[in-house]
Amino acid sequence: MPALTPQQTNEFLIGGNHILRLATVTTEGWPYAVPVWYDYDGKTFTVLGRPANRWIPYLEREPRVGLLFDTTQEPFVRITASGTAEVVDKNWFGEWEYIATRYVGQKAGHKYYEDTKHIPRVLIKITPGKFTTWTGSDWHPRYLPKG
């Protein structure tokens, strides 16, 4: 179960249409995870929420978040990190068509963008800490019985 190199990690996070599972903490202290589309520039993740999303107040109250990316088919890839989230703009109308087309293709992404661009988004920036990565389906030696 080898780790990804930093270059492989960036290529995975920047390329394709992987879903970010964003973990926050509710006001009652319970974990709360939500799948979101994202953009990554090699340093910061951009996530767009909707003003009524229940998880937006959670990360405003507690900006420390968990990040998880994975694949469900071989070759298995898993990436985790902790990060710090910042709500940059609660009434954002910027350009995000490139994110929609990344996830659902050019035609459907353009339609989705055109149909909903008049609805404000919540612009969130997440600065990740250290990434932990692994690939494959083998067990790491530390999990095997000794002897």
C-alpha positions in Angstrom: 0.0 0.0 0.0 2.4 2.6 -1.2 1.8 6.3 -0.6 1.3 8.8 -3.4 4.1 11.2 -4.2 3.2 14.9 -3.8 3.0 15.2 -7.6 0.6 12.2 -7.8 -1.5 13.7 -5.0 -1.8 17.0 -6.8 -2.6 15.3 -10.1 -5.3 13.2 -8.4 -6.9 16.2 -6.6 -6.7 18.5 -9.6 -7.7 16.1 -12.3 -10.8 14.0 -12.7 -14.1 14.6 -10.9 -13.5 13.1 -7.4 -15.9 13.9 -4.7 -14.7 15.6 -1.5 -16.2 14.2 1.6 -16.1 17.2 3.9 -16.3 16.5 7.6 -17.5 19.1 10.1 -18.8 19.1 13.6 -22.4 20.0 14.5 -23.3 22.5 17.2 -24.0 19.4 19.5 -20.5 18.1 18.8 -21.5 15.3 16.4 -19.5 14.5 13.3 -21.2 15.6 10.1 -19.9 14.7 6.6 -21.2 15.9 3.3 -20.1 15.1 -0.3 -19.2 18.2 -2.2 -17.8 19.3 -5.6 -14.5 21.2 -5.3 -11.8 22.9 -7.1 -8.1 22.7 -6.1 -5.3 25.0 -7.2 -2.5 23.0 -5.6 -2.7 25.0 -2.3 -6.4 25.7 -1.5 -9.7 24.0 -2.1 -12.7 26.0 -3.2 -16.1 24.7 -2.2 -19.4 26.3 -3.1 -22.3 25.8 -0.6 -25.8 26.9 -0.8 -27.0 29.5 1.8 -29.4 27.0 3.3 -26.9 24.1 3.7 -27.0 23.0 7.3 -23.2 22.4 7.4 -22.3 26.1 6.6 -22.9 27.3 10.2 -21.0 24.2 11.5 -17.8 25.3 9.8 -18.3 28.9 10.7 -18.4 27.9 14.3 -15.6 25.4 14.1 -13.4 26.0 11.0 -11.3 22.8 11.5 -12.5 20.2 9.0 -11.6 16.8 7.7 -11.1 16.0 4.1 -11.5 12.6 2.4 -11.1 11.6 -1.2 -11.1 8.0 -2.5 -11.8 5.8 -5.4 -14.1 2.8 -5.4 -12.4 0.8 -8.1 -8.9 -0.4 -8.6 -6.4 1.0 -8.4 -7.7 2.2 -5.1 -6.6 5.6 -4.0 -7.3 7.2 -0.6 -6.3 10.7 0.5 -7.1 12.3 3.9 -6.2 15.6 5.4 -7.3 18.0 8.1 -7.9 21.6 7.0 -9.1 25.0 8.0 -12.2 26.4 6.3 -13.0 30.0 5.8 -16.4 31.4 4.6 -15.2 34.1 2.2 -18.5 35.3 0.8 -22.1 34.2 1.9 -23.7 35.9 -1.2 -21.3 34.9 -4.0 -22.2 35.2 -7.7 -18.8 34.5 -9.2 -18.0 32.2 -12.2 -18.1 28.5 -11.4 -19.2 26.9 -14.6 -15.8 25.2 -14.9 -16.6 23.2 -11.7 -20.0 22.1 -13.0 -18.6 20.9 -16.3 -15.8 19.1 -14.5 -18.4 16.9 -12.7 -21.2 16.5 -15.2 -19.7 17.2 -18.6 -19.8 20.2 -20.9 -23.4 20.2 -21.9 -25.1 19.3 -18.6 -22.6 21.5 -16.7 -23.4 24.5 -18.8 -27.1 23.9 -18.5 -26.8 23.6 -14.7 -24.7 26.7 -14.5 -27.1 28.7 -16.7 -30.2 27.5 -14.8 -28.8 28.3 -11.3 -26.2 31.1 -11.7 -28.8 33.6 -10.4 -28.9 31.8 -7.0 -26.1 32.9 -4.6 -23.5 30.5 -3.4 -21.5 30.5 -0.3 -17.8 30.7 -1.3 -15.6 28.6 1.0 -11.8 28.3 0.9 -10.2 25.4 2.7 -6.5 25.3 3.4 -5.4 21.7 3.9 -2.7 20.5 6.3 -0.6 17.4 5.6 -2.0 14.9 3.2 -2.0 11.2 4.2 -2.2 9.0 1.1 -2.2 5.3 0.3 -3.0 3.1 -2.7 -3.9 -0.5 -3.4 -5.8 -3.0 -1.3 -2.9 -4.6 0.7 -2.6 -4.2 4.4 0.1 -2.0 5.8 2.7 -4.1 7.6 1.9 -2.3 10.9 -1.6 -4.0 10.9 -0.2 -7.5 10.5 0.4 -9.8 13.5 3.9 -9.7 14.7 6.0 -12.9 14.6 
